[in-house]
Amino acid sequence: RGHPVREFLSGNQAVVRGALQAGCNYFAGYPITPASYILTKFVRCLQPERGTVIQTEDEIGAIGQ
């Protein structure tokens, strides 16, 4: 017996992991630091067969999707 293994995540990693575990299959967003990771990770995790990712020009565009 040892100590349990703990995984450390960034906030962006936790957002993506939590959304995917909750069943998210759609993401609309735009590339802006520091949240660019979220968009690129959703592209890798969802497209093409598991869901839809839309890259917009800004936050207003993302809301409108």
Biotite code that builds the C-alpha atoms (Angstrom):
import biotite.structure as struc

atoms = struc.array([
    struc.Atom([0.000, 0.000, 0.000], chain_id="A", res_id=1, res_name="ARG", atom_name="CA", element="C"),
    struc.Atom([1.245, 3.376, -0.818], chain_id="A", res_id=2, res_name="GLY", atom_name="CA", element="C"),
    struc.Atom([-0.119, 6.777, -1.320], chain_id="A", res_id=3, res_name="HIS", atom_name="CA", element="C"),
    struc.Atom([-2.863, 7.144, -3.916], chain_id="A", res_id=4, res_name="PRO", atom_name="CA", element="C"),
    struc.Atom([-1.731, 8.528, -7.234], chain_id="A", res_id=5, res_name="VAL", atom_name="CA", element="C"),
    struc.Atom([-2.995, 12.032, -7.795], chain_id="A", res_id=6, res_name="ARG", atom_name="CA", element="C"),
    struc.Atom([-3.297, 13.685, -11.143], chain_id="A", res_id=7, res_name="GLU", atom_name="CA", element="C"),
    struc.Atom([-2.846, 17.412, -11.398], chain_id="A", res_id=8, res_name="PHE", atom_name="CA", element="C"),
    struc.Atom([-4.812, 19.238, -14.078], chain_id="A", res_id=9, res_name="LEU", atom_name="CA", element="C"),
    struc.Atom([-4.881, 22.799, -15.269], chain_id="A", res_id=10, res_name="SER", atom_name="CA", element="C"),
    struc.Atom([-8.226, 24.577, -15.158], chain_id="A", res_id=11, res_name="GLY", atom_name="CA", element="C"),
    struc.Atom([-8.559, 24.233, -18.939], chain_id="A", res_id=12, res_name="ASN", atom_name="CA", element="C"),
    struc.Atom([-7.869, 20.501, -18.771], chain_id="A", res_id=13, res_name="GLN", atom_name="CA", element="C"),
    struc.Atom([-10.476, 20.111, -16.037], chain_id="A", res_id=14, res_name="ALA", atom_name="CA", element="C"),
    struc.Atom([-13.079, 22.025, -18.099], chain_id="A", res_id=15, res_name="VAL", atom_name="CA", element="C"),
    struc.Atom([-12.604, 19.767, -21.121], chain_id="A", res_id=16, res_name="VAL", atom_name="CA", element="C"),
    struc.Atom([-12.483, 16.544, -19.123], chain_id="A", res_id=17, res_name="ARG", atom_name="CA", element="C"),
    struc.Atom([-15.569, 17.441, -17.084], chain_id="A", res_id=18, res_name="GLY", atom_name="CA", element="C"),
    struc.Atom([-17.546, 18.464, -20.159], chain_id="A", res_id=19, res_name="ALA", atom_name="CA", element="C"),
    struc.Atom([-16.676, 15.250, -21.999], chain_id="A", res_id=20, res_name="LEU", atom_name="CA", element="C"),
    struc.Atom([-17.484, 13.079, -18.980], chain_id="A", res_id=21, res_name="GLN", atom_name="CA", element="C"),
    struc.Atom([-20.840, 14.879, -18.702], chain_id="A", res_id=22, res_name="ALA", atom_name="CA", element="C"),
    struc.Atom([-21.640, 13.936, -22.314], chain_id="A", res_id=23, res_name="GLY", atom_name="CA", element="C"),
    struc.Atom([-20.819, 17.173, -24.135], chain_id="A", res_id=24, res_name="CYS", atom_name="CA", element="C"),
    struc.Atom([-20.788, 16.600, -27.894], chain_id="A", res_id=25, res_name="ASN", atom_name="CA", element="C"),
    struc.Atom([-20.876, 20.217, -29.134], chain_id="A", res_id=26, res_name="TYR", atom_name="CA", element="C"),
    struc.Atom([-18.498, 23.133, -28.599], chain_id="A", res_id=27, res_name="PHE", atom_name="CA", element="C"),
    struc.Atom([-18.481, 26.620, -30.123], chain_id="A", res_id=28, res_name="ALA", atom_name="CA", element="C"),
    struc.Atom([-15.542, 28.818, -29.246], chain_id="A", res_id=29, res_name="GLY", atom_name="CA", element="C"),
    struc.Atom([-12.725, 30.934, -30.527], chain_id="A", res_id=30, res_name="TYR", atom_name="CA", element="C"),
    struc.Atom([-8.958, 30.813, -30.132], chain_id="A", res_id=31, res_name="PRO", atom_name="CA", element="C"),
    struc.Atom([-7.823, 33.289, -27.495], chain_id="A", res_id=32, res_name="ILE", atom_name="CA", element="C"),
    struc.Atom([-5.118, 32.889, -24.899], chain_id="A", res_id=33, res_name="THR", atom_name="CA", element="C"),
    struc.Atom([-5.369, 31.309, -22.360], chain_id="A", res_id=34, res_name="PRO", atom_name="CA", element="C"),
    struc.Atom([-8.440, 29.335, -23.482], chain_id="A", res_id=35, res_name="ALA", atom_name="CA", element="C"),
    struc.Atom([-7.090, 28.200, -26.866], chain_id="A", res_id=36, res_name="SER", atom_name="CA", element="C"),
    struc.Atom([-6.310, 24.825, -25.282], chain_id="A", res_id=37, res_name="TYR", atom_name="CA", element="C"),
    struc.Atom([-10.028, 24.183, -24.730], chain_id="A", res_id=38, res_name="ILE", atom_name="CA", element="C"),
    struc.Atom([-10.872, 24.704, -28.402], chain_id="A", res_id=39, res_name="LEU", atom_name="CA", element="C"),
    struc.Atom([-7.980, 22.617, -29.716], chain_id="A", res_id=40, res_name="THR", atom_name="CA", element="C"),
    struc.Atom([-8.636, 19.794, -27.254], chain_id="A", res_id=41, res_name="LYS", atom_name="CA", element="C"),
    struc.Atom([-12.327, 19.655, -28.203], chain_id="A", res_id=42, res_name="PHE", atom_name="CA", element="C"),
    struc.Atom([-11.312, 19.517, -31.874], chain_id="A", res_id=43, res_name="VAL", atom_name="CA", element="C"),
    struc.Atom([-9.121, 16.487, -31.137], chain_id="A", res_id=44, res_name="ARG", atom_name="CA", element="C"),
    struc.Atom([-11.629, 14.772, -28.846], chain_id="A", res_id=45, res_name="CYS", atom_name="CA", element="C"),
    struc.Atom([-14.897, 15.355, -30.701], chain_id="A", res_id=46, res_name="LEU", atom_name="CA", element="C"),
    struc.Atom([-14.289, 15.585, -34.399], chain_id="A", res_id=47, res_name="GLN", atom_name="CA", element="C"),
    struc.Atom([-15.304, 14.058, -36.677], chain_id="A", res_id=48, res_name="PRO", atom_name="CA", element="C"),
    struc.Atom([-17.327, 11.152, -35.310], chain_id="A", res_id=49, res_name="GLU", atom_name="CA", element="C"),
    struc.Atom([-18.035, 12.048, -31.659], chain_id="A", res_id=50, res_name="ARG", atom_name="CA", element="C"),
    struc.Atom([-19.493, 15.536, -32.011], chain_id="A", res_id=51, res_name="GLY", atom_name="CA", element="C"),
    struc.Atom([-19.290, 18.992, -33.500], chain_id="A", res_id=52, res_name="THR", atom_name="CA", element="C"),
    struc.Atom([-16.806, 21.810, -32.914], chain_id="A", res_id=53, res_name="VAL", atom_name="CA", element="C"),
    struc.Atom([-17.307, 25.253, -34.417], chain_id="A", res_id=54, res_name="ILE", atom_name="CA", element="C"),
    struc.Atom([-14.579, 27.908, -34.367], chain_id="A", res_id=55, res_name="GLN", atom_name="CA", element="C"),
    struc.Atom([-16.015, 31.404, -34.313], chain_id="A", res_id=56, res_name="THR", atom_name="CA", element="C"),
    struc.Atom([-14.446, 34.857, -34.642], chain_id="A", res_id=57, res_name="GLU", atom_name="CA", element="C"),
    struc.Atom([-15.327, 36.073, -31.144], chain_id="A", res_id=58, res_name="ASP", atom_name="CA", element="C"),
    struc.Atom([-17.468, 35.429, -28.075], chain_id="A", res_id=59, res_name="GLU", atom_name="CA", element="C"),
    struc.Atom([-20.586, 36.912, -29.658], chain_id="A", res_id=60, res_name="ILE", atom_name="CA", element="C"),
    struc.Atom([-20.241, 34.485, -32.559], chain_id="A", res_id=61, res_name="GLY", atom_name="CA", element="C"),
    struc.Atom([-19.805, 31.580, -30.152], chain_id="A", res_id=62, res_name="ALA", atom_name="CA", element="C"),
    struc.Atom([-22.921, 32.544, -28.212], chain_id="A", res_id=63, res_name="ILE", atom_name="CA", element="C"),
    struc.Atom([-24.916, 32.748, -31.448], chain_id="A", res_id=64, res_name="GLY", atom_name="CA", element="C"),
    struc.Atom([-24.047, 29.202, -32.408], chain_id="A", res_id=65, res_name="GLN", atom_name="CA", element="C"),
])
